[in-house]
Amino acid sequence: PSFDFIQLAFLPLINRMGPRVTARLVQPGFYPAGGGVMQVDIEPVPRLMPLRLPERGPVREQTATALVSRLPLQIAHRELHVIGRELGLPAEDMQAREITSARGPGNVVTVIIRSRHITEVFAGFGMPGIRAETVASRLAERVRHYLDAGVPVGEYLADQLLLPLALAGSSSYVTLRPSLHTTTNIAVLQQFMAREIDCNRLDPDRWGVDLH
């Protein structure tokens, strides 16, 4: 997961469960050079509170940011052109930025969906040999799928939430069709914890995950 995902999507939900967790990006890093550093401060609680996420509520804001490190800024503009066209985002809700403090080259384009009950973050990572337009188009497709399904929890967040929710118990969320990561995570958790975790198909693009 990207830093934006951790800070904006994952940690706000963890904080609803009782602890106070904040994260700060100290040094950005891009694969393969790496070198990214973040600082996390945690005020723990004796027990995590259950969390239920049945709906996301109305979408309040959609924004996009494209970052480049030691690469032409034009790459970011090309990605945002596709994102704006395919998701209907106006120019004032998109930003291209150049990172100068990373150890190596890299590129990421991020779309943030802020809804009434949850914020979701989607990222597309540039790779050698893959055109900027392709990176952005694949990302836009994932965002559209999430929005069209009307679920609160996206594919990757569904996987990341399982362990804290299993520790809390009596939690649930609605998500997209569970990925292999999610189903594997469920199987592993059930080997180590006395928890029942049920995945039920609500309709073609909506699944309910319940932890007892």
C-alpha positions in Angstrom: 0.0 0.0 0.0 1.1 3.5 -0.7 1.6 6.1 2.1 -1.5 8.0 1.0 -3.5 4.7 1.3 -2.2 4.2 4.9 -2.7 7.7 6.0 -6.0 8.5 4.3 -7.9 5.2 4.0 -6.5 2.7 6.6 -5.5 4.7 9.7 -8.8 6.7 10.0 -10.6 3.4 10.3 -8.1 2.1 12.8 -8.6 5.3 14.8 -12.4 4.7 14.9 -11.6 1.5 16.7 -10.1 3.3 19.7 -6.3 4.0 19.3 -4.8 7.2 18.1 -2.5 6.6 15.2 -0.8 9.2 13.0 1.6 8.8 10.2 4.0 11.3 8.6 6.0 10.8 5.4 9.7 11.6 6.2 11.2 10.5 2.9 9.4 9.4 -0.3 10.6 6.2 -2.0 10.0 4.5 -5.3 10.7 1.0 -6.4 13.4 -0.2 -7.1 15.7 2.3 -5.4 13.5 2.4 -2.3 14.5 4.5 0.6 11.1 5.6 1.7 10.7 6.4 5.4 7.5 7.2 7.4 7.1 7.9 11.1 4.1 6.4 12.9 3.0 7.4 16.4 0.6 5.1 18.2 -1.4 5.7 21.4 -2.7 2.2 22.0 -5.9 1.0 23.8 -6.4 -2.2 25.8 -9.0 -3.5 23.3 -10.0 -2.6 19.8 -13.7 -1.7 19.3 -15.7 -3.4 16.6 -16.2 -1.6 13.3 -19.1 -1.9 10.9 -19.0 -0.5 7.4 -22.3 -1.3 5.6 -22.3 1.7 3.2 -20.1 4.6 2.0 -22.7 7.3 1.8 -22.7 10.0 -0.9 -19.4 10.8 -2.6 -18.3 14.2 -1.4 -15.0 14.7 -3.3 -12.8 13.1 -5.9 -9.2 14.2 -6.5 -6.2 13.0 -8.4 -2.5 13.5 -8.0 0.3 12.3 -10.2 3.9 12.3 -8.9 7.2 11.9 -10.7 10.7 11.5 -9.4 13.6 12.1 -11.7 11.3 11.7 -14.7 9.7 14.2 -17.1 6.8 16.0 -15.5 5.0 15.5 -18.8 4.4 11.9 -17.7 2.2 13.2 -14.8 0.3 15.5 -17.1 -0.4 12.7 -19.5 -1.8 10.5 -16.7 -4.0 13.2 -15.4 -5.3 13.9 -18.9 -6.6 10.3 -19.0 -7.9 10.4 -15.4 -9.8 13.6 -16.1 -11.3 12.3 -19.3 -12.3 8.9 -18.0 -13.5 9.9 -14.5 -14.9 13.3 -15.4 -12.6 15.2 -13.0 -12.1 18.9 -13.6 -8.6 20.4 -13.8 -8.9 22.1 -10.4 -9.3 18.7 -8.8 -6.1 17.3 -10.2 -2.4 18.1 -9.5 0.9 17.1 -11.0 3.9 17.2 -8.7 7.7 16.6 -9.1 9.5 14.9 -6.2 13.1 15.9 -5.8 14.1 14.1 -2.6 13.6 10.5 -3.5 16.7 8.2 -4.1 15.6 7.0 -7.5 13.2 7.5 -10.4 9.5 6.7 -10.0 5.9 7.6 -10.8 2.6 7.1 -9.1 -0.8 8.4 -9.9 -3.4 8.5 -7.1 -7.2 8.9 -7.0 -8.8 9.7 -3.7 -12.5 9.2 -3.2 -13.9 10.9 -0.1 -17.4 9.7 0.9 -19.6 10.4 3.9 -18.5 7.3 5.8 -15.1 6.4 4.3 -12.2 7.5 2.2 -10.7 5.2 -0.4 -7.4 5.6 -2.1 -6.5 4.0 -5.5 -2.9 4.1 -6.9 -1.4 3.2 -10.2 2.4 2.8 -10.4 4.4 3.6 -13.5 6.7 0.9 -14.8 9.3 0.7 -17.5 7.8 -0.2 -20.8 4.2 0.8 -19.8 2.8 4.0 -21.2 1.6 6.7 -18.9 -1.8 6.5 -20.6 -2.1 2.8 -19.9 -1.2 3.2 -16.2 -3.9 5.9 -15.8 -6.5 4.0 -17.8 -6.1 0.9 -15.7 -6.4 3.0 -12.6 -9.5 4.8 -13.8 -11.1 1.4 -14.6 -10.6 0.2 -11.0 -12.0 3.5 -9.6 -15.1 3.2 -11.9 -15.7 -0.4 -10.7 -15.6 0.7 -7.1 -17.9 3.6 -7.7 -20.4 1.6 -9.8 -20.6 -1.1 -7.2 -21.6 1.3 -4.5 -19.6 -0.5 -1.8 -17.7 1.3 1.0 -14.6 -0.9 1.1 -12.3 -1.4 -1.9 -10.4 -4.5 -2.9 -7.1 -3.7 -1.1 -8.7 -2.2 2.0 -10.8 -5.3 2.4 -7.6 -7.3 2.8 -5.8 -4.8 5.1 -8.8 -4.5 7.5 -9.1 -8.2 8.3 -6.5 -8.6 11.0 -7.6 -5.5 13.2 -11.2 -6.5 12.7 -10.5 -10.1 13.7 -8.8 -8.8 16.9 -11.9 -6.6 17.6 -14.5 -9.2 16.8 -18.2 -8.6 15.9 -17.3 -6.5 12.9 -18.4 -6.4 9.3 -18.1 -4.5 6.0 -19.4 -4.6 2.4 -16.8 -4.8 -0.4 -16.2 -5.9 -3.9 -15.6 -9.6 -4.8 -12.9 -10.8 -2.4 -9.5 -11.0 -4.0 -7.2 -14.0 -3.5 -5.2 -11.9 -1.0 -8.4 -11.5 1.1 -9.5 -15.1 0.9 -6.0 -16.3 1.8 -5.9 -13.9 4.7 -9.2 -15.2 6.0 -8.0 -18.8 5.8 -4.8 -17.9 7.7 -6.6 -15.9 10.4 -9.0 -18.8 11.0 -6.0 -21.1 11.6 -4.8 -18.9 14.5 -7.9 -17.3 16.0 -11.2 -18.5 17.3 -13.1 -16.3 14.8 -15.7 -17.2 12.2 -15.3 -15.1 9.1 -18.1 -15.3 6.5 -18.1 -14.0 2.9 -21.5 -13.7 1.4 -22.4 -12.5 -2.1 -25.1 -9.8 -1.9 -25.3 -9.2 -5.6 -22.8 -9.5 -8.5 -20.5 -6.7 -7.4 -21.2 -6.6 -3.6 -20.0 -9.0 -0.9 -20.5 -8.9 2.8 -17.7 -9.9 5.1 -18.8 -10.7 8.7 -16.4 -11.5 11.6 -17.9 -13.2 14.7 
